Amino acid sequence: MAVETLVEQKLGVNTVMKIGDRIRVKESVIVYHHPEHRGEAFDIKDTEGEVISIINQWQGRPVSANLPIYVQFSKKFKAHLREAELELI
């Protein structure tokens, strides 16, 4: 049985998104680590990026990350998000 199948069964993780998919943030998400607005509240709603990782394993064991989708928006800005906060482009 594949590791992905085990993760889906044990954790209920069944993401439609894949690494390399283009996405857009569809909900209001406030971040404080945006490089141009560091330390300030900044809403990334409608920002577009690319999925660079989906966190479902750590050291070969399945995990249930709270924010499993890792997205790169620009060279200096990446963020972990929930699948419900994103839409495929």
Long-range contacts (C-beta under 8 A, 24 or more apart in sequence): 3-57, 3-62, 4-56, 6-62, 7-56, 7-57, 7-62, 10-62, 11-56, 11-62, 11-63, 11-64, 13-56, 13-64, 13-68, 15-54, 15-68, 15-69, 15-83, 16-83, 16-88, 17-51, 17-54, 17-69, 17-83, 17-86, 17-88, 18-51, 18-54, 19-51, 19-52, 19-53, 19-54, 20-50, 20-51, 21-50, 21-51, 21-88, 22-48, 22-49, 22-50, 22-88, 22-89, 23-48, 23-49, 23-50, 23-51, 23-69, 23-71, 23-86, 23-87, 23-88, 23-89, 24-48, 24-86, 24-87, 24-89, 25-49, 25-81, 25-85, 25-86, 26-85, 26-86, 26-87, 27-84, 27-85, 29-79, 29-81, 29-85, 31-79, 33-77, 33-79, 34-77, 35-74, 35-76, 35-77, 44-73, 44-79, 47-73, 48-73, 48-89, 49-73, 49-74, 52-78, 55-80
